[in-house]
Amino acid sequence: MNLVVIGNSKGVPSEMKMVQLKSTMRGEKLRWPDGSKVTIALLKSNTPIGVNTSKKIYNMSANDLNKYWLALVFQGKADAPNFFNSEAELEEFVSQTNGAIGVVNQPSANSKTIVIDGKKFL
């Protein structure tokens, strides 16, 4: 299953290195270069794409990813990601939220796809 990173047209760069993506998706980077706030959108960890995202981007199981975010939020270090049941809901959120970045399997034609290390698919 391919994963595709999508982003809002405001704030999110069109290209990133995998290292930058991982840092951003782990809540280590809170602002984009233009100063807008990073907002993370993920599919719920009980979906196939959610499980795949946990493995490929976070290098964690879905349960470990949930614990990771709970700890970060509890410590006040980052805002929790927004979790969605479907790719359509996630894409809608990303398109309407400045600075939002998310991961899907099949982006719609309207989505801004982010190139990671020169590739569209992870």
ZAPADO-675592 format. One record per atom (N, C-alpha, C): residue number from 0; residue in three letters; atom name; x, y, z. Coordinates in nm, 3 decimals, padded with zeros to 5 digits. Atoms other than C-alpha are relative to their C-alpha. Layout:
<mitis>
> NUM, ALA, CA, X, Y, Z
...
</mitis>
This chain:
<mitis>
> 0, MET, N, 00.084, -00.119, 00.000
> 0, MET, CA, 00.000, 00.000, 00.000
> 0, MET, C, 00.089, 00.125, 00.000
> 1, ASN, N, -00.074, -00.126, 00.007
> 1, ASN, CA, 00.140, 00.337, -00.106
> 1, ASN, C, -00.058, 00.100, 00.098
> 2, LEU, N, 00.045, -00.112, -00.080
> 2, LEU, CA, 00.122, 00.635, 00.123
> 2, LEU, C, 00.040, 00.127, -00.073
> 3, VAL, N, -00.026, -00.128, 00.064
> 3, VAL, CA, 00.099, 00.989, -00.011
> 3, VAL, C, -00.021, 00.109, 00.104
> 4, VAL, N, 00.010, -00.111, -00.093
> 4, VAL, CA, 00.165, 01.300, 00.196
> 4, VAL, C, -00.068, 00.116, -00.072
> 5, ILE, N, 00.069, -00.116, 00.058
> 5, ILE, CA, -00.075, 01.588, 00.129
> 5, ILE, C, 00.010, 00.116, 00.098
> 6, GLY, N, -00.010, -00.116, -00.086
> 6, GLY, CA, -00.068, 01.942, 00.260
> 6, GLY, C, -00.088, 00.113, -00.047
> 7, ASN, N, 00.076, -00.119, 00.032
> 7, ASN, CA, -00.261, 02.266, 00.272
> 7, ASN, C, 00.090, 00.092, -00.084
> 8, SER, N, -00.080, -00.088, 00.085
> 8, SER, CA, -00.152, 02.526, 00.016
> 8, SER, C, 00.067, 00.112, 00.081
> 9, LYS, N, -00.065, -00.103, -00.083
> 9, LYS, CA, -00.069, 02.770, 00.301
> 9, LYS, C, 00.094, -00.065, 00.101
> 10, GLY, N, -00.097, 00.045, -00.099
> 10, GLY, CA, 00.248, 02.697, 00.492
> 10, GLY, C, 00.078, -00.124, -00.037
> 11, VAL, N, -00.066, 00.129, 00.023
> 11, VAL, CA, 00.324, 02.341, 00.384
> 11, VAL, C, 00.084, 00.006, -00.128
> 12, PRO, N, -00.085, -00.003, 00.120
> 12, PRO, CA, 00.624, 02.320, 00.146
> 12, PRO, C, -00.039, -00.111, -00.098
> 13, SER, N, 00.034, 00.099, 00.104
> 13, SER, CA, 00.582, 02.131, -00.184
> 13, SER, C, 00.093, -00.120, 00.002
> 14, GLU, N, -00.098, 00.109, -00.009
> 14, GLU, CA, 00.893, 01.922, -00.116
> 14, GLU, C, 00.061, -00.001, 00.139
> 15, MET, N, -00.065, 00.016, -00.130
> 15, MET, CA, 01.047, 01.785, 00.201
> 15, MET, C, 00.093, -00.120, -00.006
> 16, LYS, N, -00.082, 00.119, -00.019
> 16, LYS, CA, 01.319, 01.543, 00.303
> 16, LYS, C, -00.074, -00.091, 00.098
> 17, MET, N, 00.064, 00.094, -00.091
> 17, MET, CA, 01.206, 01.228, 00.487
> 17, MET, C, 00.029, 00.037, 00.145
> 18, VAL, N, -00.038, -00.040, -00.136
> 18, VAL, CA, 01.395, 01.353, 00.795
> 18, VAL, C, -00.090, 00.115, 00.048
> 19, GLN, N, 00.087, -00.112, -00.035
> 19, GLN, CA, 01.192, 01.677, 00.789
> 19, GLN, C, -00.143, -00.048, 00.023
> 20, LEU, N, 00.135, 00.053, -00.013
> 20, LEU, CA, 00.867, 01.487, 00.739
> 20, LEU, C, -00.017, -00.069, 00.135
> 21, LYS, N, 00.009, 00.074, -00.126
> 21, LYS, CA, 00.936, 01.256, 01.034
> 21, LYS, C, 00.001, 00.095, 00.120
> 22, SER, N, -00.009, -00.098, -00.109
> 22, SER, CA, 01.033, 01.548, 01.258
> 22, SER, C, -00.133, 00.075, 00.014
> 23, THR, N, 00.128, -00.072, -00.001
> 23, THR, CA, 00.714, 01.734, 01.160
> 23, THR, C, -00.111, -00.090, 00.052
> 24, MET, N, 00.109, 00.091, -00.037
> 24, MET, CA, 00.487, 01.431, 01.198
> 24, MET, C, 00.012, -00.048, 00.146
> 25, ARG, N, -00.019, 00.039, -00.140
> 25, ARG, CA, 00.637, 01.354, 01.543
> 25, ARG, C, -00.030, 00.115, 00.096
> 26, GLY, N, 00.032, -00.113, -00.085
> 26, GLY, CA, 00.535, 01.697, 01.669
> 26, GLY, C, 00.123, 00.076, 00.049
> 27, GLU, N, -00.124, -00.068, -00.041
> 27, GLU, CA, 00.897, 01.816, 01.697
> 27, GLU, C, 00.011, 00.137, -00.065
> 28, LYS, N, -00.001, -00.127, 00.072
> 28, LYS, CA, 00.838, 02.099, 01.451
> 28, LYS, C, -00.142, 00.057, 00.009
> 29, LEU, N, 00.133, -00.055, -00.025
> 29, LEU, CA, 00.547, 02.326, 01.548
> 29, LEU, C, -00.043, 00.106, -00.100
> 30, ARG, N, 00.031, -00.106, 00.097
> 30, ARG, CA, 00.570, 02.592, 01.275
> 30, ARG, C, 00.067, -00.028, -00.134
> 31, TRP, N, -00.057, 00.008, 00.134
> 31, TRP, CA, 00.628, 02.599, 00.899
> 31, TRP, C, 00.091, 00.120, -00.020
> 32, PRO, N, -00.091, -00.113, 00.024
> 32, PRO, CA, 00.896, 02.829, 00.751
> 32, PRO, C, -00.070, 00.136, -00.008
> 33, ASP, N, 00.071, -00.128, 00.009
> 33, ASP, CA, 00.629, 03.097, 00.686
> 33, ASP, C, -00.063, 00.042, 00.133
> 34, GLY, N, 00.053, -00.035, -00.132
> 34, GLY, CA, 00.533, 03.092, 01.055
> 34, GLY, C, -00.135, -00.060, 00.032
> 35, SER, N, 00.131, 00.059, -00.030
> 35, SER, CA, 00.199, 02.913, 01.018
> 35, SER, C, 00.016, -00.128, 00.082
> 36, LYS, N, -00.003, 00.112, -00.093
> 36, LYS, CA, 00.115, 02.643, 01.272
> 36, LYS, C, -00.012, -00.133, -00.074
> 37, VAL, N, 00.010, 00.135, 00.056
> 37, VAL, CA, 00.173, 02.277, 01.182
> 37, VAL, C, -00.121, -00.069, 00.064
> 38, THR, N, 00.114, 00.077, -00.048
> 38, THR, CA, -00.152, 02.078, 01.211
> 38, THR, C, 00.005, -00.136, -00.068
> 39, ILE, N, -00.015, 00.135, 00.054
> 39, ILE, CA, -00.125, 01.701, 01.170
> 39, ILE, C, -00.136, -00.070, -00.011
> 40, ALA, N, 00.123, 00.076, 00.025
> 40, ALA, CA, -00.406, 01.493, 01.020
> 40, ALA, C, 00.038, -00.144, -00.033
> 41, LEU, N, -00.030, 00.142, 00.022
> 41, LEU, CA, -00.394, 01.113, 01.040
> 41, LEU, C, -00.129, -00.081, -00.006
> 42, LEU, N, 00.111, 00.093, -00.006
> 42, LEU, CA, -00.627, 00.827, 00.970
> 42, LEU, C, 00.011, -00.077, 00.130
> 43, LYS, N, 00.000, 00.070, -00.129
> 43, LYS, CA, -00.730, 00.644, 01.287
> 43, LYS, C, 00.087, -00.125, -00.008
> 44, SER, N, -00.096, 00.110, -00.003
> 44, SER, CA, -00.487, 00.377, 01.397
> 44, SER, C, -00.064, -00.138, -00.020
> 45, ASN, N, 00.065, 00.129, 00.026
> 45, ASN, CA, -00.750, 00.104, 01.350
> 45, ASN, C, -00.034, -00.017, -00.148
> 46, THR, N, 00.020, 00.013, 00.145
> 46, THR, CA, -00.759, 00.167, 00.971
> 46, THR, C, 00.129, -00.054, -00.062
> 47, PRO, N, -00.122, 00.052, 00.065
> 47, PRO, CA, -00.517, -00.009, 00.731
> 47, PRO, C, 00.102, 00.111, -00.030
> 48, ILE, N, -00.091, -00.110, 00.031
> 48, ILE, CA, -00.372, 00.328, 00.624
> 48, ILE, C, 00.062, 00.054, 00.129
> 49, GLY, N, -00.052, -00.044, -00.129
> 49, GLY, CA, -00.337, 00.433, 00.989
> 49, GLY, C, 00.112, -00.091, 00.050
> 50, VAL, N, -00.101, 00.098, -00.042
> 50, VAL, CA, -00.143, 00.114, 01.066
> 50, VAL, C, 00.126, 00.017, -00.085
> 51, ASN, N, -00.112, -00.016, 00.091
> 51, ASN, CA, 00.077, 00.163, 00.758
> 51, ASN, C, 00.077, 00.129, 00.028
> 52, THR, N, -00.063, -00.128, -00.034
> 52, THR, CA, 00.145, 00.529, 00.849
> 52, THR, C, 00.083, -00.015, 00.127
> 53, SER, N, -00.073, 00.022, -00.126
> 53, SER, CA, 00.247, 00.422, 01.201
> 53, SER, C, 00.134, -00.068, -00.028
> 54, LYS, N, -00.122, 00.075, 00.032
> 54, LYS, CA, 00.500, 00.177, 01.054
> 54, LYS, C, 00.098, 00.081, -00.083
> 55, LYS, N, -00.089, -00.063, 00.097
> 55, LYS, CA, 00.638, 00.378, 00.762
> 55, LYS, C, 00.055, 00.135, 00.046
> 56, ILE, N, -00.045, -00.135, -00.036
> 56, ILE, CA, 00.658, 00.728, 00.910
> 56, ILE, C, 00.050, 00.006, 00.144
> 57, TYR, N, -00.037, -00.008, -00.141
> 57, TYR, CA, 00.674, 00.673, 01.285
> 57, TYR, C, 00.086, -00.116, 00.047
> 58, ASN, N, -00.074, 00.119, -00.038
> 58, ASN, CA, 00.839, 00.330, 01.289
> 58, ASN, C, -00.050, -00.056, 00.134
> 59, MET, N, 00.065, 00.047, -00.124
> 59, MET, CA, 00.593, 00.228, 01.563
> 59, MET, C, -00.123, -00.082, -00.037
> 60, SER, N, 00.129, 00.065, 00.018
> 60, SER, CA, 00.293, 00.005, 01.604
> 60, SER, C, -00.108, 00.106, 00.020
> 61, ALA, N, 00.110, -00.096, -00.017
> 61, ALA, CA, -00.046, 00.178, 01.599
> 61, ALA, C, -00.022, 00.032, 00.148
> 62, ASN, N, 00.017, -00.023, -00.145
> 62, ASN, CA, -00.078, 00.131, 01.978
> 62, ASN, C, 00.110, 00.087, 00.056
> 63, ASP, N, -00.112, -00.082, -00.048
> 63, ASP, CA, 00.269, 00.273, 02.041
> 63, ASP, C, -00.014, 00.145, -00.046
> 64, LEU, N, 00.020, -00.135, 00.051
> 64, LEU, CA, 00.182, 00.572, 01.823
> 64, LEU, C, -00.102, 00.075, 00.086
> 65, ASN, N, 00.101, -00.062, -00.086
> 65, ASN, CA, -00.129, 00.642, 02.032
> 65, ASN, C, 00.061, 00.040, 00.135
> 66, LYS, N, -00.066, -00.029, -00.128
> 66, LYS, CA, 00.078, 00.622, 02.352
> 66, LYS, C, 00.098, 00.116, -00.014
> 67, TYR, N, -00.096, -00.107, 00.027
> 67, TYR, CA, 00.345, 00.847, 02.200
> 67, TYR, C, -00.070, 00.136, 00.004
> 68, TRP, N, 00.072, -00.128, 00.005
> 68, TRP, CA, 00.090, 01.121, 02.126
> 68, TRP, C, -00.063, 00.035, 00.134
> 69, LEU, N, 00.056, -00.027, -00.134
> 69, LEU, CA, -00.082, 01.085, 02.463
> 69, LEU, C, 00.106, 00.062, 00.091
> 70, ALA, N, -00.109, -00.051, -00.084
> 70, ALA, CA, 00.253, 01.143, 02.636
> 70, ALA, C, 00.038, 00.143, -00.040
> 71, LEU, N, -00.037, -00.134, 00.046
> 71, LEU, CA, 00.341, 01.446, 02.419
> 71, LEU, C, -00.104, 00.104, 00.040
> 72, VAL, N, 00.109, -00.093, -00.033
> 72, VAL, CA, 00.002, 01.608, 02.472
> 72, VAL, C, -00.006, 00.023, 00.151
> 73, PHE, N, 00.003, -00.010, -00.147
> 73, PHE, CA, 00.007, 01.533, 02.846
> 73, PHE, C, 00.111, 00.091, 00.051
> 74, GLN, N, -00.114, -00.083, -00.041
> 74, GLN, CA, 00.349, 01.698, 02.874
> 74, GLN, C, -00.011, 00.143, -00.053
> 75, GLY, N, 00.018, -00.134, 00.055
> 75, GLY, CA, 00.219, 02.002, 02.683
> 75, GLY, C, 00.098, 00.036, -00.109
> 76, LYS, N, -00.102, -00.026, 00.102
> 76, LYS, CA, 00.482, 01.963, 02.411
> 76, LYS, C, -00.057, 00.018, -00.141
> 77, ALA, N, 00.059, -00.009, 00.134
> 77, ALA, CA, 00.246, 01.938, 02.113
> 77, ALA, C, -00.151, -00.019, 00.009
> 78, ASP, N, 00.144, 00.026, 00.011
> 78, ASP, CA, -00.117, 01.940, 02.007
> 78, ASP, C, -00.017, -00.137, -00.064
> 79, ALA, N, 00.027, 00.133, 00.056
> 79, ALA, CA, -00.262, 01.599, 01.930
> 79, ALA, C, -00.036, 00.013, -00.147
> 80, PRO, N, 00.045, 00.000, 00.140
> 80, PRO, CA, -00.311, 01.510, 01.564
> 80, PRO, C, -00.152, -00.008, -00.004
> 81, ASN, N, 00.142, 00.018, 00.025
> 81, ASN, CA, -00.660, 01.522, 01.423
> 81, ASN, C, -00.014, -00.136, -00.067
> 82, PHE, N, 00.016, 00.135, 00.055
> 82, PHE, CA, -00.773, 01.165, 01.359
> 82, PHE, C, -00.132, -00.013, -00.075
> 83, PHE, N, 00.117, 00.013, 00.086
> 83, PHE, CA, -01.018, 01.069, 01.085
> 83, PHE, C, -00.028, -00.146, -00.034
> 84, ASN, N, 00.043, 00.135, 00.038
> 84, ASN, CA, -01.217, 00.761, 00.980
> 84, ASN, C, 00.020, -00.027, -00.148
> 85, SER, N, -00.010, 00.021, 00.145
> 85, SER, CA, -01.186, 00.819, 00.605
> 85, SER, C, 00.097, 00.099, -00.063
> 86, GLU, N, -00.091, -00.088, 00.074
> 86, GLU, CA, -00.946, 00.965, 00.352
> 86, GLU, C, -00.072, 00.127, -00.044
> 87, ALA, N, 00.076, -00.118, 00.045
> 87, ALA, CA, -01.221, 01.198, 00.226
> 87, ALA, C, -00.010, 00.104, 00.111
> 88, GLU, N, 00.008, -00.093, -00.114
> 88, GLU, CA, -01.267, 01.351, 00.573
> 88, GLU, C, 00.136, 00.064, 00.025
> 89, LEU, N, -00.135, -00.052, -00.024
> 89, LEU, CA, -00.891, 01.387, 00.617
> 89, LEU, C, 00.037, 00.103, -00.107
> 90, GLU, N, -00.033, -00.093, 00.109
> 90, GLU, CA, -00.848, 01.551, 00.275
> 90, GLU, C, -00.077, 00.131, 00.012
> 91, GLU, N, 00.083, -00.119, -00.019
> 91, GLU, CA, -01.134, 01.792, 00.342
> 91, GLU, C, 00.060, 00.089, 00.109
> 92, PHE, N, -00.060, -00.073, -00.112
> 92, PHE, CA, -00.975, 01.893, 00.675
> 92, PHE, C, 00.129, 00.069, -00.044
> 93, VAL, N, -00.129, -00.055, 00.044
> 93, VAL, CA, -00.629, 01.941, 00.519
> 93, VAL, C, -00.021, 00.117, -00.096
> 94, SER, N, 00.022, -00.107, 00.099
> 94, SER, CA, -00.767, 02.151, 00.233
> 94, SER, C, -00.054, 00.128, 00.064
> 95, GLN, N, 00.062, -00.116, -00.064
> 95, GLN, CA, -00.953, 02.382, 00.474
> 95, GLN, C, 00.079, 00.055, 00.119
> 96, THR, N, -00.075, -00.040, -00.119
> 96, THR, CA, -00.689, 02.412, 00.750
> 96, THR, C, 00.141, 00.045, -00.037
> 97, ASN, N, -00.133, -00.052, 00.030
> 97, ASN, CA, -00.388, 02.639, 00.701
> 97, ASN, C, 00.105, -00.078, 00.078
> 98, GLY, N, -00.110, 00.070, -00.066
> 98, GLY, CA, -00.064, 02.454, 00.776
> 98, GLY, C, -00.023, -00.148, 00.026
> 99, ALA, N, 00.031, 00.141, -00.026
> 99, ALA, CA, -00.230, 02.109, 00.779
> 99, ALA, C, 00.077, -00.091, -00.095
> 100, ILE, N, -00.070, 00.104, 00.077
> 100, ILE, CA, -00.039, 01.800, 00.663
> 100, ILE, C, -00.060, -00.134, 00.040
> 101, GLY, N, 00.060, 00.129, -00.029
> 101, GLY, CA, -00.175, 01.448, 00.634
> 101, GLY, C, 00.053, -00.109, -00.091
> 102, VAL, N, -00.046, 00.116, 00.078
> 102, VAL, CA, -00.120, 01.101, 00.491
> 102, VAL, C, -00.123, -00.078, -00.047
> 103, VAL, N, 00.110, 00.078, 00.060
> 103, VAL, CA, -00.356, 00.917, 00.253
> 103, VAL, C, 00.060, -00.107, -00.090
> 104, ASN, N, -00.042, 00.103, 00.093
> 104, ASN, CA, -00.342, 00.622, 00.017
> 104, ASN, C, -00.019, 00.048, -00.144
> 105, GLN, N, 00.033, -00.049, 00.134
> 105, GLN, CA, -00.510, 00.777, -00.290
> 105, GLN, C, -00.050, 00.144, 00.009
> 106, PRO, N, 00.047, -00.138, -00.010
> 106, PRO, CA, -00.521, 01.158, -00.295
> 106, PRO, C, -00.093, 00.036, -00.115
> 107, SER, N, 00.089, -00.047, 00.106
> 107, SER, CA, -00.797, 01.330, -00.489
> 107, SER, C, 00.077, 00.098, -00.087
> 108, ALA, N, -00.067, -00.090, 00.094
> 108, ALA, CA, -00.709, 01.550, -00.785
> 108, ALA, C, 00.020, 00.139, 00.060
> 109, ASN, N, -00.008, -00.135, -00.059
> 109, ASN, CA, -00.765, 01.862, -00.570
> 109, ASN, C, 00.109, 00.012, 00.106
> 110, SER, N, -00.096, -00.005, -00.110
> 110, SER, CA, -00.510, 01.768, -00.304
> 110, SER, C, 00.138, 00.045, -00.047
> 111, LYS, N, -00.140, -00.039, 00.024
> 111, LYS, CA, -00.165, 01.929, -00.289
> 111, LYS, C, 00.087, -00.113, 00.052
> 112, THR, N, -00.086, 00.112, -00.036
> 112, THR, CA, 00.074, 01.633, -00.293
> 112, THR, C, 00.140, 00.052, 00.032
> 113, ILE, N, -00.132, -00.041, -00.044
> 113, ILE, CA, 00.403, 01.678, -00.107
> 113, ILE, C, 00.102, -00.106, -00.048
> 114, VAL, N, -00.106, 00.090, 00.048
> 114, VAL, CA, 00.714, 01.527, -00.269
> 114, VAL, C, 00.099, -00.021, 00.113
> 115, ILE, N, -00.092, 00.035, -00.108
> 115, ILE, CA, 00.930, 01.344, -00.013
> 115, ILE, C, 00.123, -00.069, -00.061
> 116, ASP, N, -00.125, 00.054, 00.057
> 116, ASP, CA, 01.295, 01.277, -00.106
> 116, ASP, C, -00.014, -00.026, -00.150
> 117, GLY, N, 00.014, 00.011, 00.146
> 117, GLY, CA, 01.200, 01.332, -00.472
> 117, GLY, C, -00.106, -00.096, -00.048
> 118, LYS, N, 00.101, 00.098, 00.040
> 118, LYS, CA, 00.913, 01.079, -00.467
> 118, LYS, C, -00.138, 00.043, 00.050
> 119, LYS, N, 00.137, -00.029, -00.043
> 119, LYS, CA, 00.535, 01.111, -00.448
> 119, LYS, C, -00.054, -00.106, 00.095
> 120, PHE, N, 00.051, 00.110, -00.082
> 120, PHE, CA, 00.484, 00.773, -00.279
> 120, PHE, C, 00.104, -00.042, 00.102
> 121, LEU, N, -00.090, 00.052, -00.103
> 121, LEU, CA, 00.632, 00.645, 00.046
> 121, LEU, C, -00.005, -00.152, -00.005
</mitis>
